[in-house]
Amino acid sequence: MGKRDSSAQHCAPVDQYRKQIGKQDWKKSRKDVKLMKNRSEQDSQSTAQQIVLMLGVAIAVLSSLYVLLFWYLGAASLDEVKEERPV
C-alpha cells in the first residue's frame, strides 16, 4: 500500500485550462437547457389556454345564435297563434 506518485496527479497547465473551460461550458449549457424547458412549458401552457379560450368563444357564439333563433322563431310562432285564434 504505497503512496501514489504525486507528480502523476498534477496536470499540465493547458489541461487544467481545458478542464476549466469545460466546466464553464457545462454550467452554461445547463442554464440553456433550463431556459429551453421553461419556454416549452410556457408554450404548452399558452396552447392549453388558447384551446380553452377558443372553446369558450365557440360556446358563447353558439349559445347566442341559439338564443337569437329561439327568440326569432318563438316570436314568429306566437304571431301565427294570435292570427289563428278568433277574438
N, CA, C and O atoms as CSV, one atom per row, in Angstrom:
chain,resi,resn,atom,element,x,y,z
A,1,MET,N,N,0.829,-1.164,0.000
A,1,MET,CA,C,0.000,0.000,0.000
A,1,MET,C,C,0.883,1.240,0.000
A,1,MET,O,O,0.986,1.980,0.979
A,2,GLY,N,N,1.480,1.413,-1.093
A,2,GLY,CA,C,2.369,2.547,-1.222
A,2,GLY,C,C,1.612,3.784,-1.657
A,2,GLY,O,O,0.480,3.705,-2.134
A,3,LYS,N,N,2.231,4.884,-1.493
A,3,LYS,CA,C,1.617,6.141,-1.911
A,3,LYS,C,C,1.754,6.289,-3.414
A,3,LYS,O,O,2.711,5.816,-4.026
A,4,ARG,N,N,0.800,6.939,-3.969
A,4,ARG,CA,C,0.872,7.193,-5.399
A,4,ARG,C,C,1.900,8.280,-5.653
A,4,ARG,O,O,2.248,9.077,-4.782
A,5,ASP,N,N,2.347,8.267,-6.842
A,5,ASP,CA,C,3.299,9.302,-7.229
A,5,ASP,C,C,2.556,10.625,-7.345
A,5,ASP,O,O,1.625,10.743,-8.141
A,6,SER,N,N,2.949,11.605,-6.573
A,6,SER,CA,C,2.238,12.880,-6.551
A,6,SER,C,C,2.388,13.634,-7.858
A,6,SER,O,O,1.548,14.482,-8.159
A,7,SER,N,N,3.389,13.373,-8.626
A,7,SER,CA,C,3.570,14.074,-9.900
A,7,SER,C,C,2.581,13.569,-10.950
A,7,SER,O,O,2.297,14.281,-11.914
A,8,ALA,N,N,2.056,12.365,-10.783
A,8,ALA,CA,C,1.115,11.812,-11.746
A,8,ALA,C,C,-0.259,12.466,-11.621
A,8,ALA,O,O,-1.023,12.474,-12.586
A,9,GLN,N,N,-0.582,13.007,-10.465
A,9,GLN,CA,C,-1.890,13.601,-10.270
A,9,GLN,C,C,-1.980,15.005,-10.843
A,9,GLN,O,O,-3.070,15.450,-11.201
A,10,HIS,N,N,-0.909,15.684,-10.934
A,10,HIS,CA,C,-0.927,17.051,-11.448
A,10,HIS,C,C,-0.989,17.029,-12.964
A,10,HIS,O,O,-0.327,16.228,-13.625
A,11,CYS,N,N,-1.797,17.923,-13.493
A,11,CYS,CA,C,-1.954,18.016,-14.936
A,11,CYS,C,C,-1.127,19.188,-15.441
A,11,CYS,O,O,-0.706,20.066,-14.688
A,12,ALA,N,N,-0.920,19.161,-16.707
A,12,ALA,CA,C,-0.240,20.285,-17.339
A,12,ALA,C,C,-1.156,21.499,-17.269
A,12,ALA,O,O,-2.375,21.338,-17.207
A,13,PRO,N,N,-0.607,22.706,-17.278
A,13,PRO,CA,C,-1.450,23.905,-17.213
A,13,PRO,C,C,-2.457,23.989,-18.354
A,13,PRO,O,O,-3.555,24.516,-18.173
A,14,VAL,N,N,-2.099,23.484,-19.504
A,14,VAL,CA,C,-3.023,23.502,-20.645
A,14,VAL,C,C,-4.220,22.604,-20.352
A,14,VAL,O,O,-5.359,22.962,-20.653
A,15,ASP,N,N,-3.965,21.448,-19.770
A,15,ASP,CA,C,-5.056,20.532,-19.433
A,15,ASP,C,C,-5.959,21.116,-18.358
A,15,ASP,O,O,-7.178,20.954,-18.415
A,16,GLN,N,N,-5.370,21.793,-17.377
A,16,GLN,CA,C,-6.180,22.442,-16.347
A,16,GLN,C,C,-7.060,23.522,-16.956
A,16,GLN,O,O,-8.227,23.667,-16.592
A,17,TYR,N,N,-6.491,24.277,-17.887
A,17,TYR,CA,C,-7.242,25.324,-18.568
A,17,TYR,C,C,-8.403,24.719,-19.352
A,17,TYR,O,O,-9.513,25.252,-19.331
A,18,ARG,N,N,-8.153,23.629,-20.030
A,18,ARG,CA,C,-9.212,22.956,-20.805
A,18,ARG,C,C,-10.318,22.436,-19.886
A,18,ARG,O,O,-11.501,22.542,-20.211
A,19,LYS,N,N,-9.936,21.884,-18.755
A,19,LYS,CA,C,-10.937,21.405,-17.802
A,19,LYS,C,C,-11.789,22.558,-17.279
A,19,LYS,O,O,-13.004,22.435,-17.130
A,20,GLN,N,N,-11.132,23.672,-17.006
A,20,GLN,CA,C,-11.851,24.843,-16.502
A,20,GLN,C,C,-12.845,25.354,-17.541
A,20,GLN,O,O,-13.976,25.700,-17.200
A,21,ILE,N,N,-12.436,25.401,-18.785
A,21,ILE,CA,C,-13.341,25.837,-19.862
A,21,ILE,C,C,-14.493,24.855,-20.006
A,21,ILE,O,O,-15.636,25.263,-20.212
A,22,GLY,N,N,-14.202,23.571,-19.898
A,22,GLY,CA,C,-15.248,22.561,-19.987
A,22,GLY,C,C,-16.275,22.707,-18.889
A,22,GLY,O,O,-17.471,22.543,-19.132
A,23,LYS,N,N,-15.826,23.013,-17.679
A,23,LYS,CA,C,-16.756,23.208,-16.571
A,23,LYS,C,C,-17.640,24.424,-16.813
A,23,LYS,O,O,-18.840,24.393,-16.539
A,24,GLN,N,N,-17.045,25.491,-17.325
A,24,GLN,CA,C,-17.821,26.701,-17.598
A,24,GLN,C,C,-18.850,26.440,-18.691
A,24,GLN,O,O,-19.992,26.891,-18.597
A,25,ASP,N,N,-18.440,25.709,-19.729
A,25,ASP,CA,C,-19.386,25.383,-20.803
A,25,ASP,C,C,-20.518,24.516,-20.287
A,25,ASP,O,O,-21.663,24.677,-20.709
A,26,TRP,N,N,-20.213,23.600,-19.378
A,26,TRP,CA,C,-21.244,22.741,-18.810
A,26,TRP,C,C,-22.254,23.565,-18.027
A,26,TRP,O,O,-23.459,23.331,-18.113
A,27,LYS,N,N,-21.751,24.537,-17.258
A,27,LYS,CA,C,-22.648,25.393,-16.494
A,27,LYS,C,C,-23.539,26.195,-17.423
A,27,LYS,O,O,-24.733,26.350,-17.167
A,28,LYS,N,N,-22.961,26.705,-18.501
A,28,LYS,CA,C,-23.741,27.484,-19.465
A,28,LYS,C,C,-24.793,26.611,-20.133
A,28,LYS,O,O,-25.935,27.033,-20.311
A,29,SER,N,N,-24.409,25.404,-20.500
A,29,SER,CA,C,-25.360,24.538,-21.190
A,29,SER,C,C,-26.499,24.136,-20.259
A,29,SER,O,O,-27.633,23.983,-20.711
A,30,ARG,N,N,-26.221,23.961,-18.967
A,30,ARG,CA,C,-27.293,23.640,-18.021
A,30,ARG,C,C,-28.284,24.789,-17.929
A,30,ARG,O,O,-29.494,24.570,-17.870
A,31,LYS,N,N,-27.765,26.024,-17.916
A,31,LYS,CA,C,-28.654,27.185,-17.875
A,31,LYS,C,C,-29.498,27.244,-19.143
A,31,LYS,O,O,-30.693,27.533,-19.089
A,32,ASP,N,N,-28.871,26.971,-20.281
A,32,ASP,CA,C,-29.609,26.995,-21.541
A,32,ASP,C,C,-30.697,25.933,-21.568
A,32,ASP,O,O,-31.798,26.179,-22.061
A,33,VAL,N,N,-30.394,24.756,-21.041
A,33,VAL,CA,C,-31.380,23.677,-21.005
A,33,VAL,C,C,-32.558,24.077,-20.120
A,33,VAL,O,O,-33.711,23.821,-20.465
A,34,LYS,N,N,-32.267,24.707,-18.978
A,34,LYS,CA,C,-33.344,25.148,-18.094
A,34,LYS,C,C,-34.215,26.192,-18.787
A,34,LYS,O,O,-35.441,26.151,-18.682
A,35,LEU,N,N,-33.580,27.126,-19.494
A,35,LEU,CA,C,-34.349,28.145,-20.208
A,35,LEU,C,C,-35.227,27.518,-21.280
A,35,LEU,O,O,-36.385,27.903,-21.443
A,36,MET,N,N,-34.683,26.557,-22.007
A,36,MET,CA,C,-35.468,25.897,-23.050
A,36,MET,C,C,-36.647,25.138,-22.454
A,36,MET,O,O,-37.737,25.133,-23.026
A,37,LYS,N,N,-36.435,24.499,-21.307
A,37,LYS,CA,C,-37.530,23.779,-20.651
A,37,LYS,C,C,-38.615,24.746,-20.209
A,37,LYS,O,O,-39.803,24.475,-20.386
A,38,ASN,N,N,-38.211,25.877,-19.632
A,38,ASN,CA,C,-39.190,26.867,-19.185
A,38,ASN,C,C,-39.984,27.417,-20.364
A,38,ASN,O,O,-41.197,27.602,-20.267
A,39,ARG,N,N,-39.310,27.676,-21.466
A,39,ARG,CA,C,-40.005,28.181,-22.653
A,39,ARG,C,C,-41.002,27.164,-23.184
A,39,ARG,O,O,-42.122,27.520,-23.548
A,40,SER,N,N,-40.596,25.898,-23.230
A,40,SER,CA,C,-41.503,24.875,-23.748
A,40,SER,C,C,-42.701,24.693,-22.824
A,40,SER,O,O,-43.815,24.465,-23.297
A,41,GLU,N,N,-42.486,24.791,-21.503
A,41,GLU,CA,C,-43.606,24.693,-20.566
A,41,GLU,C,C,-44.559,25.868,-20.737
A,41,GLU,O,O,-45.776,25.691,-20.680
A,42,GLN,N,N,-44.023,27.058,-20.943
A,42,GLN,CA,C,-44.870,28.229,-21.151
A,42,GLN,C,C,-45.653,28.087,-22.446
A,42,GLN,O,O,-46.825,28.456,-22.511
A,43,ASP,N,N,-45.001,27.549,-23.486
A,43,ASP,CA,C,-45.697,27.351,-24.753
A,43,ASP,C,C,-46.829,26.350,-24.600
A,43,ASP,O,O,-47.921,26.557,-25.130
A,44,SER,N,N,-46.573,25.261,-23.874
A,44,SER,CA,C,-47.625,24.265,-23.698
A,44,SER,C,C,-48.763,24.825,-22.860
A,44,SER,O,O,-49.925,24.510,-23.115
A,45,GLN,N,N,-48.454,25.650,-21.867
A,45,GLN,CA,C,-49.496,26.258,-21.057
A,45,GLN,C,C,-50.284,27.267,-21.877
A,45,GLN,O,O,-51.507,27.344,-21.759
A,46,SER,N,N,-49.596,28.041,-22.704
A,46,SER,CA,C,-50.302,29.022,-23.513
A,46,SER,C,C,-51.163,28.319,-24.562
A,46,SER,O,O,-52.235,28.811,-24.915
A,47,THR,N,N,-50.702,27.180,-25.057
A,47,THR,CA,C,-51.501,26.421,-26.010
A,47,THR,C,C,-52.774,25.916,-25.335
A,47,THR,O,O,-53.854,25.978,-25.922
A,48,ALA,N,N,-52.653,25.423,-24.121
A,48,ALA,CA,C,-53.826,24.953,-23.391
A,48,ALA,C,C,-54.779,26.113,-23.115
A,48,ALA,O,O,-55.995,25.956,-23.218
A,49,GLN,N,N,-54.241,27.257,-22.769
A,49,GLN,CA,C,-55.081,28.431,-22.526
A,49,GLN,C,C,-55.788,28.863,-23.806
A,49,GLN,O,O,-56.951,29.263,-23.767
A,50,GLN,N,N,-55.092,28.784,-24.940
A,50,GLN,CA,C,-55.709,29.149,-26.204
A,50,GLN,C,C,-56.837,28.185,-26.556
A,50,GLN,O,O,-57.867,28.605,-27.083
A,51,ILE,N,N,-56.653,26.911,-26.271
A,51,ILE,CA,C,-57.696,25.926,-26.556
A,51,ILE,C,C,-58.930,26.221,-25.711
A,51,ILE,O,O,-60.052,26.209,-26.218
A,52,VAL,N,N,-58.724,26.483,-24.433
A,52,VAL,CA,C,-59.855,26.781,-23.541
A,52,VAL,C,C,-60.545,28.066,-23.988
A,52,VAL,O,O,-61.773,28.145,-23.985
A,53,LEU,N,N,-59.768,29.066,-24.368
A,53,LEU,CA,C,-60.339,30.323,-24.833
A,53,LEU,C,C,-61.162,30.122,-26.101
A,53,LEU,O,O,-62.259,30.669,-26.216
A,54,MET,N,N,-60.653,29.354,-27.045
A,54,MET,CA,C,-61.383,29.118,-28.293
A,54,MET,C,C,-62.661,28.323,-28.033
A,54,MET,O,O,-63.689,28.592,-28.656
A,55,LEU,N,N,-62.614,27.353,-27.129
A,55,LEU,CA,C,-63.828,26.602,-26.799
A,55,LEU,C,C,-64.859,27.512,-26.146
A,55,LEU,O,O,-66.052,27.414,-26.435
A,56,GLY,N,N,-64.403,28.392,-25.272
A,56,GLY,CA,C,-65.318,29.341,-24.629
A,56,GLY,C,C,-65.962,30.273,-25.636
A,56,GLY,O,O,-67.158,30.551,-25.552
A,57,VAL,N,N,-65.185,30.754,-26.581
A,57,VAL,CA,C,-65.727,31.640,-27.615
A,57,VAL,C,C,-66.726,30.886,-28.477
A,57,VAL,O,O,-67.788,31.415,-28.807
A,58,ALA,N,N,-66.392,29.654,-28.844
A,58,ALA,CA,C,-67.296,28.861,-29.677
A,58,ALA,C,C,-68.610,28.596,-28.942
A,58,ALA,O,O,-69.683,28.687,-29.539
A,59,ILE,N,N,-68.534,28.273,-27.669
A,59,ILE,CA,C,-69.753,28.029,-26.890
A,59,ILE,C,C,-70.578,29.299,-26.781
A,59,ILE,O,O,-71.804,29.251,-26.880
A,60,ALA,N,N,-69.922,30.435,-26.579
A,60,ALA,CA,C,-70.638,31.707,-26.470
A,60,ALA,C,C,-71.332,32.053,-27.781
A,60,ALA,O,O,-72.479,32.501,-27.773
A,61,VAL,N,N,-70.654,31.853,-28.901
A,61,VAL,CA,C,-71.255,32.155,-30.207
A,61,VAL,C,C,-72.438,31.235,-30.466
A,61,VAL,O,O,-73.497,31.691,-30.898
A,62,LEU,N,N,-72.267,29.949,-30.209
A,62,LEU,CA,C,-73.362,29.010,-30.459
A,62,LEU,C,C,-74.556,29.266,-29.546
A,62,LEU,O,O,-75.704,29.162,-29.979
A,63,SER,N,N,-74.293,29.597,-28.295
A,63,SER,CA,C,-75.413,29.863,-27.396
A,63,SER,C,C,-76.126,31.160,-27.775
A,63,SER,O,O,-77.351,31.233,-27.686
A,64,SER,N,N,-75.388,32.172,-28.191
A,64,SER,CA,C,-76.047,33.405,-28.630
A,64,SER,C,C,-76.849,33.170,-29.907
A,64,SER,O,O,-77.936,33.726,-30.069
A,65,LEU,N,N,-76.323,32.358,-30.805
A,65,LEU,CA,C,-77.070,32.019,-32.018
A,65,LEU,C,C,-78.347,31.262,-31.657
A,65,LEU,O,O,-79.404,31.517,-32.234
A,66,TYR,N,N,-78.255,30.343,-30.717
A,66,TYR,CA,C,-79.420,29.587,-30.264
A,66,TYR,C,C,-80.476,30.511,-29.667
A,66,TYR,O,O,-81.664,30.367,-29.957
A,67,VAL,N,N,-80.047,31.459,-28.833
A,67,VAL,CA,C,-80.985,32.392,-28.208
A,67,VAL,C,C,-81.649,33.273,-29.253
A,67,VAL,O,O,-82.855,33.511,-29.190
A,68,LEU,N,N,-80.873,33.756,-30.212
A,68,LEU,CA,C,-81.453,34.603,-31.263
A,68,LEU,C,C,-82.467,33.832,-32.102
A,68,LEU,O,O,-83.546,34.343,-32.402
A,69,LEU,N,N,-82.122,32.605,-32.481
A,69,LEU,CA,C,-83.060,31.806,-33.272
A,69,LEU,C,C,-84.293,31.448,-32.456
A,69,LEU,O,O,-85.407,31.468,-32.980
A,70,PHE,N,N,-84.113,31.126,-31.200
A,70,PHE,CA,C,-85.239,30.802,-30.343
A,70,PHE,C,C,-86.175,32.005,-30.224
A,70,PHE,O,O,-87.395,31.865,-30.302
A,71,TRP,N,N,-85.593,33.176,-30.035
A,71,TRP,CA,C,-86.395,34.391,-29.909
A,71,TRP,C,C,-87.108,34.715,-31.220
A,71,TRP,O,O,-88.296,35.039,-31.221
A,72,TYR,N,N,-86.382,34.629,-32.334
A,72,TYR,CA,C,-86.967,34.961,-33.630
A,72,TYR,C,C,-88.055,33.965,-34.003
A,72,TYR,O,O,-89.150,34.370,-34.395
A,73,LEU,N,N,-87.778,32.678,-33.889
A,73,LEU,CA,C,-88.769,31.664,-34.252
A,73,LEU,C,C,-89.911,31.621,-33.248
A,73,LEU,O,O,-91.052,31.341,-33.614
A,74,GLY,N,N,-89.611,31.897,-31.988
A,74,GLY,CA,C,-90.660,31.926,-30.975
A,74,GLY,C,C,-91.603,33.089,-31.217
A,74,GLY,O,O,-92.812,32.942,-31.042
A,75,ALA,N,N,-91.083,34.238,-31.615
A,75,ALA,CA,C,-91.928,35.399,-31.901
A,75,ALA,C,C,-92.774,35.142,-33.140
A,75,ALA,O,O,-93.931,35.560,-33.186
A,76,ALA,N,N,-92.235,34.476,-34.128
A,76,ALA,CA,C,-92.985,34.171,-35.343
A,76,ALA,C,C,-94.104,33.180,-35.039
A,76,ALA,O,O,-95.204,33.319,-35.573
A,77,SER,N,N,-93.853,32.197,-34.204
A,77,SER,CA,C,-94.893,31.214,-33.891
A,77,SER,C,C,-95.991,31.845,-33.029
A,77,SER,O,O,-97.153,31.456,-33.148
A,78,LEU,N,N,-95.657,32.794,-32.177
A,78,LEU,CA,C,-96.671,33.485,-31.385
A,78,LEU,C,C,-97.575,34.325,-32.270
A,78,LEU,O,O,-98.780,34.407,-32.035
A,79,ASP,N,N,-96.991,34.952,-33.293
A,79,ASP,CA,C,-97.805,35.727,-34.234
A,79,ASP,C,C,-98.778,34.822,-34.987
A,79,ASP,O,O,-99.922,35.210,-35.222
A,80,GLU,N,N,-98.342,33.630,-35.366
A,80,GLU,CA,C,-99.218,32.700,-36.061
A,80,GLU,C,C,-100.339,32.229,-35.145
A,80,GLU,O,O,-101.476,32.075,-35.591
A,81,VAL,N,N,-100.037,32.001,-33.886
A,81,VAL,CA,C,-101.049,31.555,-32.938
A,81,VAL,C,C,-102.084,32.650,-32.726
A,81,VAL,O,O,-103.276,32.352,-32.644
A,82,LYS,N,N,-101.666,33.898,-32.637
A,82,LYS,CA,C,-102.589,35.010,-32.437
A,82,LYS,C,C,-103.502,35.177,-33.650
A,82,LYS,O,O,-104.678,35.511,-33.504
A,83,GLU,N,N,-102.964,34.948,-34.838
A,83,GLU,CA,C,-103.772,35.109,-36.053
A,83,GLU,C,C,-104.801,33.996,-36.172
A,83,GLU,O,O,-105.880,34.226,-36.718
A,84,GLU,N,N,-104.510,32.811,-35.686
A,84,GLU,CA,C,-105.413,31.684,-35.818
A,84,GLU,C,C,-106.564,31.739,-34.803
A,84,GLU,O,O,-107.632,31.186,-35.064
A,85,ARG,N,N,-106.371,32.382,-33.674
A,85,ARG,CA,C,-107.393,32.434,-32.624
A,85,ARG,C,C,-108.468,33.449,-32.995
A,85,ARG,O,O,-108.166,34.592,-33.336
A,86,PRO,N,N,-109.686,33.032,-32.929
A,86,PRO,CA,C,-110.744,34.027,-33.150
A,86,PRO,C,C,-110.932,34.868,-31.884
A,86,PRO,O,O,-110.916,34.349,-30.768
A,87,VAL,N,N,-111.100,36.104,-32.071
A,87,VAL,CA,C,-111.263,37.018,-30.946
A,87,VAL,C,C,-112.693,37.206,-30.595
A,87,VAL,O,O,-113.008,37.949,-29.665
